[in-house]
Amino acid sequence: MVRSALDQVALELNSIKKSFGGVHALQDVTFTINKGEVVGLLGDNGAGKSTLVKCISGVYSPDGGEIKVNGKAVYISSPEDAREAGIETVFQDLAMIPEFNIVQNLFLNREIKHKNPILRWLGWLDTKAMTKRARKSLNRLNTRIPSYNEQIHNLSGGQRQAIAIARAVNWGADIVIMDEPTAALGVEQSAQVNDLIKVISSQGVAVLLISHNMQHVVETCDRAVVLYQGSSVADVAVSDVTKEDLVGLITGAKKIAA
């Protein structure tokens, strides 16, 4: 699959700061992601990755700095603000209801009401419209699903990730944040998720990927941004570094020359 980042910045972070009491979780985080680009966000435990993701996704409000989406400054104080700005996040727990089927999870809290005004008033949903759109969304990802009525708990880990990714891009997201998407998956399912990431980035979606798996980063990402003690200390093209270099940057044993 041919994929190349576009020369348009989708997400720009300028000097993002966040503190909790006397603890400076984020001190000065600055980097950009272009449309169609996959950027790995790396760092040791406590480096600030989770805090940064929560600031971008609206769980936390930054104490300082600026977030721009498609060149426009945005104020994000809630997950709804983030979605309105075109940012969707796929958290590690996937935030799905296991007993619900695929369509119900894809449209969770975004259900399509029935066209008939009386049925709409009674709270009926347009199941046919949702199923049709679900099929289109999953076909866009080249994902094979046995049945759209299948409950989530009956799916494989890779299939669940596909549903979560489809839900994110289904709403026209310009930026998708993925938190350790292959952490609980085997080799084959991890490869499927890598392919999904390549598919959505080839369609112009900017992807911010949080991962501890250096092999995953090397195989999937164009660039890597490294956080160390709350600051962004490196922004490198993955093709220019080795896995050992990345580990050294994460641990602080290696520094990028000024």
C-alpha positions as CSV (number, residue, x, y, z in Angstrom):
1,M,0.0,0.0,0.0
2,V,1.3,3.4,-1.0
3,R,1.2,5.9,1.9
4,S,2.8,9.2,2.3
5,A,2.2,12.1,4.7
6,L,0.6,15.2,3.2
7,D,2.3,18.5,3.5
8,Q,-0.5,19.8,5.8
9,V,-0.3,19.9,9.6
10,A,-3.3,18.2,11.2
11,L,-2.3,18.6,14.9
12,E,0.1,21.1,16.4
13,L,1.0,21.2,20.1
14,N,2.9,24.3,21.4
15,S,4.4,24.3,24.9
16,I,1.7,22.2,26.5
17,K,1.9,22.3,30.3
18,K,0.0,20.4,33.0
19,S,0.6,20.2,36.8
20,F,-1.0,18.4,39.6
21,G,-0.2,20.3,42.8
22,G,3.6,20.5,42.8
23,V,4.1,17.8,40.3
24,H,4.8,19.1,36.7
25,A,3.5,16.2,34.6
26,L,4.0,18.2,31.4
27,Q,6.5,21.0,31.2
28,D,7.0,22.0,27.5
29,V,5.6,19.6,25.0
30,T,5.8,20.8,21.4
31,F,5.4,18.8,18.1
32,T,3.2,18.5,15.0
33,I,1.6,15.7,13.1
34,N,0.8,16.0,9.4
35,K,-2.3,14.5,7.7
36,G,-1.6,10.9,6.7
37,E,1.3,10.6,9.1
38,V,1.8,8.1,11.9
39,V,3.7,9.5,14.8
40,G,4.8,7.3,17.8
41,L,4.6,8.9,21.2
42,L,7.2,7.2,23.3
43,G,8.4,7.5,26.9
44,D,9.0,5.6,30.1
45,N,6.3,5.2,32.8
46,G,5.7,8.6,34.3
47,A,7.1,10.5,31.3
48,G,3.8,12.2,30.7
49,K,2.3,10.2,27.8
50,S,-1.0,9.5,29.4
51,T,-1.4,13.0,30.7
52,L,-0.7,14.4,27.2
53,V,-3.2,12.1,25.6
54,K,-5.8,13.1,28.2
55,C,-5.1,16.8,27.5
56,I,-5.5,16.3,23.7
57,S,-8.6,14.1,24.1
58,G,-10.4,16.5,26.6
59,V,-10.1,14.5,29.8
60,Y,-7.8,17.2,31.3
61,S,-7.5,20.8,30.4
62,P,-3.9,22.0,29.8
63,D,-2.6,24.6,32.2
64,G,-0.7,26.4,29.4
65,G,0.2,26.2,25.8
66,E,-1.8,25.9,22.6
67,I,-3.4,23.1,20.6
68,K,-4.1,23.7,16.9
69,V,-6.2,21.4,14.6
70,N,-5.8,22.0,10.9
71,G,-4.1,25.4,11.6
72,K,-6.9,26.6,14.0
73,A,-6.4,27.1,17.7
74,V,-8.9,25.0,19.7
75,Y,-9.9,25.0,23.3
76,I,-10.5,21.5,24.5
77,S,-12.0,21.1,28.0
78,S,-14.1,17.9,27.4
79,P,-14.1,14.8,25.2
80,E,-17.0,16.4,23.3
81,D,-14.8,19.4,22.5
82,A,-12.1,17.0,21.2
83,R,-14.6,15.2,19.0
84,E,-16.0,18.5,17.7
85,A,-12.4,19.5,16.7
86,G,-12.0,16.2,14.8
87,I,-10.0,14.2,17.4
88,E,-11.0,10.7,18.4
89,T,-9.2,8.5,20.9
90,V,-9.0,4.7,21.0
91,F,-8.1,3.9,24.6
92,Q,-6.5,0.6,25.6
93,D,-9.8,-0.7,27.2
94,L,-11.6,0.2,23.9
95,A,-14.6,1.6,25.8
96,M,-17.0,-0.9,24.4
97,I,-19.9,-2.8,25.9
98,P,-19.2,-6.6,25.5
99,E,-22.8,-7.6,25.5
100,F,-23.8,-5.2,22.7
101,N,-23.4,-6.1,19.1
102,I,-21.1,-4.5,16.5
103,V,-23.6,-1.9,15.3
104,Q,-24.7,-1.0,18.8
105,N,-21.1,-0.3,19.8
106,L,-20.2,1.6,16.6
107,F,-23.1,4.0,17.3
108,L,-22.9,4.0,21.1
109,N,-24.3,7.4,22.2
110,R,-24.6,8.5,18.6
111,E,-27.5,6.4,17.5
112,I,-29.5,7.3,14.4
113,K,-33.2,7.9,15.2
114,H,-35.9,6.5,13.0
115,K,-37.1,8.7,10.1
116,N,-40.8,8.2,11.0
117,P,-41.6,11.1,13.3
118,I,-43.9,9.1,15.5
119,L,-41.4,6.3,15.9
120,R,-38.6,8.8,16.4
121,W,-40.7,10.4,19.2
122,L,-41.2,7.0,20.7
123,G,-37.4,6.5,20.7
124,W,-37.1,4.0,17.9
125,L,-33.7,3.7,16.2
126,D,-33.0,3.3,12.5
127,T,-31.3,-0.1,12.7
128,K,-31.1,-0.5,8.9
129,A,-29.4,2.9,8.4
130,M,-26.9,2.1,11.2
131,T,-26.1,-1.3,9.9
132,K,-25.6,0.1,6.4
133,R,-23.2,2.7,7.7
134,A,-21.4,0.2,9.9
135,R,-20.8,-2.1,6.9
136,K,-19.4,0.9,4.9
137,S,-17.1,1.9,7.8
138,L,-15.7,-1.6,8.2
139,N,-15.4,-2.1,4.4
140,R,-13.3,1.1,4.4
141,L,-10.9,-0.6,6.7
142,N,-10.9,-3.8,4.6
143,T,-12.1,-5.7,7.7
144,R,-14.0,-8.9,7.5
145,I,-16.7,-9.3,10.2
146,P,-18.7,-12.6,10.4
147,S,-22.0,-10.8,11.4
148,Y,-22.9,-7.3,12.4
149,N,-25.2,-8.8,15.0
150,E,-22.3,-10.5,16.7
151,Q,-21.7,-9.5,20.3
152,I,-18.4,-7.9,21.0
153,H,-17.3,-10.5,23.6
154,N,-17.4,-13.1,20.8
155,L,-14.8,-11.3,18.6
156,S,-11.1,-11.7,18.6
157,G,-8.8,-9.0,20.0
158,G,-7.9,-7.9,16.4
159,Q,-11.6,-7.6,15.4
160,R,-12.4,-5.6,18.5
161,Q,-9.6,-3.2,17.7
162,A,-11.0,-2.9,14.1
163,I,-14.4,-2.0,15.6
164,A,-12.8,0.6,17.9
165,I,-10.8,2.1,15.0
166,A,-13.9,2.1,12.7
167,R,-15.9,3.9,15.4
168,A,-13.2,6.6,15.6
169,V,-12.9,7.2,11.8
170,N,-16.7,6.8,11.3
171,W,-17.3,10.3,12.6
172,G,-14.9,12.1,10.2
173,A,-12.0,12.3,12.6
174,D,-8.9,14.1,11.2
175,I,-6.8,12.8,14.1
176,V,-6.9,9.4,15.8
177,I,-5.0,8.7,19.0
178,M,-4.3,5.1,19.7
179,D,-3.2,3.9,23.2
180,E,-1.2,0.7,23.1
181,P,-3.4,-0.9,20.4
182,T,-1.4,-4.2,20.2
183,A,-0.5,-4.6,23.9
184,A,-2.8,-7.6,24.5
185,L,-2.6,-9.1,21.0
186,G,-0.7,-11.9,19.4
187,V,1.6,-11.6,16.4
188,E,-1.0,-12.2,13.8
189,Q,-3.6,-9.9,15.3
190,S,-1.0,-7.2,15.9
191,A,-0.1,-7.3,12.2
192,Q,-3.8,-6.8,11.4
193,V,-3.9,-3.7,13.6
194,N,-0.8,-2.4,11.9
195,D,-2.5,-2.8,8.6
196,L,-5.5,-0.9,9.9
197,I,-3.3,2.0,11.0
198,K,-1.7,2.1,7.5
199,V,-5.2,2.0,5.9
200,I,-6.6,5.0,7.8
201,S,-3.3,7.0,7.4
202,S,-3.4,6.3,3.7
203,Q,-6.8,8.1,3.7
204,G,-5.3,11.2,5.2
205,V,-6.0,10.6,8.9
206,A,-3.2,11.7,11.2
207,V,-2.4,9.0,13.8
208,L,-0.7,9.5,17.2
209,L,0.4,6.0,18.4
210,I,1.3,5.3,22.0
211,S,3.4,2.2,22.3
212,H,6.1,0.5,24.3
213,N,6.8,-2.0,21.5
214,M,9.8,-0.7,19.6
215,Q,9.3,-3.2,16.8
216,H,5.7,-2.0,16.4
217,V,6.9,1.6,16.3
218,V,9.6,0.8,13.6
219,E,7.1,-1.1,11.5
220,T,4.3,1.4,11.7
221,C,5.4,5.0,12.4
222,D,7.0,7.7,10.3
223,R,8.3,9.7,13.2
224,A,8.8,9.2,16.9
225,V,8.3,11.9,19.6
226,V,9.9,11.1,22.9
227,L,8.8,12.4,26.3
228,Y,11.2,12.5,29.2
229,Q,10.2,13.8,32.6
230,G,7.3,15.7,31.1
231,S,9.2,17.4,28.2
232,S,9.5,16.5,24.6
233,V,13.2,15.7,24.2
234,A,13.3,14.2,20.7
235,D,11.4,14.3,17.4
236,V,13.1,11.9,14.9
237,A,12.3,10.1,11.7
238,V,12.0,6.4,12.5
239,S,14.0,5.6,9.4
240,D,17.0,7.6,10.8
241,V,17.2,5.7,14.1
242,T,17.5,2.1,15.5
243,K,15.3,0.5,18.1
244,E,18.3,0.8,20.4
245,D,18.5,4.6,19.7
246,L,14.8,4.9,20.7
247,V,15.3,3.0,23.9
248,G,18.2,5.3,24.7
249,L,16.1,8.4,24.2
250,I,13.3,7.0,26.3
251,T,15.6,6.2,29.2
252,G,17.7,9.4,28.9
253,A,20.9,7.5,28.1
254,K,20.9,9.1,24.6
255,K,20.4,12.7,23.6
256,I,19.8,14.3,20.2
257,A,22.6,16.7,19.3
258,A,21.5,20.3,19.2
